[in-house]
Amino acid sequence: MMIYTPGPTDVPPRVLRRMARPITNPDLDPAFAKLYESTQAKLGRLMRTRNDVLIMSGEGLLGLEAAVASLVTRGQKVLTVTNGVFGDGFIDFVKMYGGVPEVVRGAYDRPVDPESVSAALDVDRDIEVATFVHCETPSGVLNPLREVAAACRKRGVLLIADAVSSLGGTPVETDSWGVDVCLGGSQKCLSAPPGLAMVSVSERAWEVVRRRGDSIPSYYASLWQWESWWNKRRLFPYTPSISDIGGLDEALDIVLEEGLPRSFERHRQVSGLVLSGCRELGLEPYPRSDAFHSPTVTAVKRPAQVPETELLRLMEERYGVMIAGSWGKLAGKVLRLGNMGYNARPQKAKRAMRALKLALKGLGFEGRTSCN
């Protein structure tokens, strides 16, 4: 079966072979510490940063929580910029850790307006931290990270940016754009298995973390623990996921060997192929304009006469391709194809489109039928 979802994706055999190597004791083996440092350096190249990059054992959402837990204090106002499920999730994290979300909300089917961010920051000068999602995976919308980062940097506001489903598939210039905390996950455009969160931390953000120290109300989600243990003593605050980190290291080699410009162009081309194929099937894209689409995930409106559960089951069981529905307010309304990472290849995209065409036809959807 081919997993053509927007994360996890299919994993290259090369990564799986790397993960099958014998494990070691990461707390005692200096070779593992060298591997961890080497993987950190590769992530820095991917994220375009010279800042520290931590690899935390936990799905990408751990990085979002750790950023909020470590930078947001009780009663602190936080600008939470949202036009989707994960932007709304940042609101929940801010509340969970005692912060006060000041929400800039946009429509789910289009990007956030950077001017609305600037205006909100001009109105409330007490805001010191902002949260933002680059690619809203549930809706397939790519948001203007560079412009929002510039608005925050101009006003001295720390920016936490979720780039989990964009890193490796579209440009993310952490340092030159001024992103203070950039967040990634292993299972999206890198096509490694889920289980690792990547967190780059600027010096400005580290200053806040150091001031808070052990007052951060978490251990596992505390960046200060990493500062205290790994950065200062080269010891891990908890046992890292050895095989997952080996797989991530191999996945990064694949991306960096190809080169980021080529990876971005491949994602752009395959995204266009999937989008045009969906249109030929009579499916309407969810984002209002093609200019709003992320090149890593394609989201289309579910035809009213096609039951989602039956469509997904038929594709998986009869045609061997798994695609996804969506979440939150978009649950039952949107279908998603993950043209990211190892899946961002024409042959895989064509296989997914053929399966979608046959499944729709089997359920009586009378859209146009050419998808080659």
N, C-alpha and C positions, 0 to 999 in steps of 0.2 A: 504494500500500500504506500502511496505517496502522500506525505503530510504537506498539504499546500495551504496551511493556515498562517496567519500573521504572528507566528511565534507560539510554541516551538515550531521550527521548520524541520525538514529533513536534515540529517547530519551527514557530512561527507564521510566516506569510509576511512579516509586518512585520519580524521579526528577520532573516530571510534577505535581504530587500531592504537592510537596514542593512549587512549584512556585505558586500554587493556594491559598496559605495562604494570609490572609489580609495584606495589606501593612501598613507602618507607615511613619512618617516624619523622614528621616534619619539624618537631620540636628539637630533635637531636641531630638530624642529618644536615650538614652545611650545604650539601648539594641542592636540597630543596629550597633553602633560603636564596640561593643563587638563581634557581628557576623562578621563584616568586619575584625577585628583583628584575630579572630579564623580562618577565611577562608584564610587570609594571611599566617598564621602558617601552615595550611594544604598544601598550595601551596609550601611553603618552603620545606616540606617533599617530595612532588612530584618532585620538581626541584633539590632536594639534595643541598640546599643552606641555609646558615644563613644570607645571604644578605636580604635587604628589598625587598619585593615583592608587587608591586602595582597592583590593579585591576582597570582597566580603562574601562569606559563605551563606547564601540565601538568595532566593529569586529576586529579580530586579526591583521589586517593590520594597525590599529591605533598604535599598539605597535611598528611596524617597523618604521612608520613615526616619532613617538615620540622619538625613540632612535636616529635617524639621526638628527632630528630638535634640539635635546638637546645637542648632542655631537659634531656636525660638524659645523665649522665656515666658513664664506665666504673665498674662496681662499685656504682652507685647502685640502691637498691631502688625499684621503681615498682609501685604498685598498679594492676594491669590487671584491669578489671572486664569480664567477658565472658559473654554468653549467645548467641553467634552467630559467624558467619564473620569479620566485621570486628573484633569484639572479640578474637577469636583472632589476627587479623592484627596488632593492636597488640602482642601478646605477641612476635610474630616481630620487629617493628621494635625493641622494647626490647632483645631479645637481640642483634640485628644491630649496635646501637650500644653494646653492652657493658654495658647495664643488667641488673638482676636482677628479673625479673617476680615479684611476689607476687600470685598469681591469686585473684580472687574469681569463682567460676564458677557460673552458673545454667543452668537447662534452656533449650533453644532455643525451646520453645513457650510461654514466659511471660516477663514482665518480670523484670529483676533486682530483688532485694529490697534496698531502701536500708539496712535494718538490718544486712544482712550487710556492707555497705560500712563503716558506722559501726563495727561490731565489729572488722573487720580493721584499721582505722585506730587504734582504741583499743589493740589488742594490740601493734602495731608503730609506735611513735612516731618511728622514723627515716624513715618515708616522707614525701617532700616533693612528689611528683608522682603523679597518678593519670590513667588513660586510661579513656574511656567512650564508648559508641556510643548515640546517641539513638534512631535507627531502624535496626534490623537488617534491611536490605533483603532479604537472602536468606530470612528467615523471616516478614517482615511484622509483627514485634513492635515496639511503641513502648515505650521504656524511660523510667523516671521521672527525667528530667534535673534537674528542679528540686530534687527531694529528695536526689539524689546530690550535686549541687553544694552544697547546704546542708551536708551531712555533711562535705564536703571543706573548705568555707570555715570551718566551726566549728573545724577542727583545723589551719588554716593550710596546707592542701595545695593545690598548683596543680592545676587540673583542665583536661585536654585533652579536648574533647568533639567527636566526629564527628557533625555535624548535616547531613551531605551530602544525605541523602534526606528531611530534614524541613523544612529552611529554605524558607519560603514556603508550606508546606502545613499547618503546625501551629505553635502558638506556640513561639518560641525567644527567651527574654528573657536575652540574654547578660549584661548588666550587673546587672540586679536579682536574677538567680539566682546570680551570682558565678562565671560561666564564664571562666576565664583565657585559654584558647585555644579559639576556636570555629571549626570547619572546615566549609566548604561546597564544592559543586561546581556547575559551570554547567549540567550536562545533566540535572538531576533536576527539582525543582519549578519552576525558573526556565525550563525548556524552551528553553535555548540549546544550541548544539552542545557536545560534550565538548571539553575542552582547557584549562580554567581551574580553578584551585583558589583558594578564598577563605579567608583566615586572619586572624581578629581576634586581637589580642595585647594583653593587659592590661599595665599598668605593672609589676605584680609579675613577670609573665613576661619583660618587656623587661629588667628588672634582672638576671635570670638569664642572658639572652642576652648582655647587655653584658659581664658578668663573664667569660663563656666566650670571647667575641670570635672570633678566627680559629682558636681551638683546636677549634671545631666541625668534625667530620671529614667535611665535605661543602662544596661550593660551591653547587651548584644547589639543594640542600635546606637551606641555612643561612639562618635568619632574620636573623642578624647581617649578612649581606651586604646585606640590604634596609635594615637600620638604618644601615649605613655609607654606602651609596650613595643610596638614595631618601630616607630620612627626613632625613639630614643635608645632602645636596647636590642633591637633586632630579634625580639621574641614575639610570638603571636599571642593575642589576647584570648584566643580559643583555637582548638585544633582546626586547621583549614581543610577544605575539601580537596585532597591531594589529586585524585584522578580528574576531577572537574577542572582544576587549574592546569593540569597537563593538556587536557582537551582544549581549553581556552587558548593556551599557548600555541597549539598547533593551528587552531582556527585563525588566530591572528597572523601566523605565518602565511596562510593561504591568502588572506586579504592583502597583506603588505607585499607579498610576491607579485600579485596582480597589479598593485598600485592603486591608490585611492581614486585618482581621476578616471581610470578605466572601470573601477567598480561603480563609481557614480554614473558613468555613461551606460554601463550594462543595466543598472537598475532603471535608468530613465527609459531605455529602449524597451525593456521587457514590460515595464509599466504601461507604456503606450500600446504594446501588443495586447495585453490583457484588457485594457480599457476599450480598445476598439473592438476586440472580440466580444466583450459583454454588450456593447452597443449593437453589434450585428445580431446578437441573440434577442434583441429587443429589451434589454435590461437598462434601466436608467441609473446613471451614477448618482451616488448620494451627495457628494460635494456639489455646490451650485455651479462651479466652473472647473474646467480642466486645469486651470492655473492653480487651483486650490488643492489638487491631489498630491498626496505624498507619493514619491516613486517607490515606496516600499510596501504599500498595502493598497489594494483596490476594494472600495466599498460601493455596493450597488443596492438599490431599493429592491426589497423582495416583492415580486408580483403578488398582488392580493389573492389571486386564485391558486397560488402554489404554497402548500403547507411546508413550513421550514423544516420541521422534524423529518417529514417524509423525504424531502429533497436531500438533506444531509445524509440520511440513512441510505438512500438509494445510491448516491455518489460513492459512499464508502464501501457498501457491501457488494454492489454490482459492478462498479467501475473502478474501484481501488484508489479513489482520490478523496482525501479529507479536506473540506473547506470549513469555514466557520460562520456562525451567526454573529450577533453583536451583544452588547451589554447595556445595563442601565436603561436609560430612556430609549435606546435604540434596539433593545431586545425584541426580536420578532419582526423588526422592520428592515433590517440591513443584513446583507450577505457579504462576506469578506473573503478575499483571496490574498494569500501572503506571498507576493512576488518579491521576496527579500532574501538576501544571502545566497545560499546554495540553491534556492528555488528561483532566483532571478536569472533563469536561462531559458532561451526560446523553446527548447524541446519540452521542458517541464511545463512551461506556460501553455503550450499547445495541447499537451496531454490533459491538463486541468480544464481547459476550455472545451475539449471534446467530451470529457466526462460530464461537464455542466450542461452542454448541449443535449446529450442523450438523456440525462436525468430530467431535464425540463420537458423534453419531448415525451418522456414516459409518463409524466404527470399531467400531460395535456396542455402545456403552455404553448400557445401558437405564435410565438415571436418569430422573427426572422431566423433562419437556420444555418446560414453560412458562418463558420468561425475559423476557417483555415487561413 
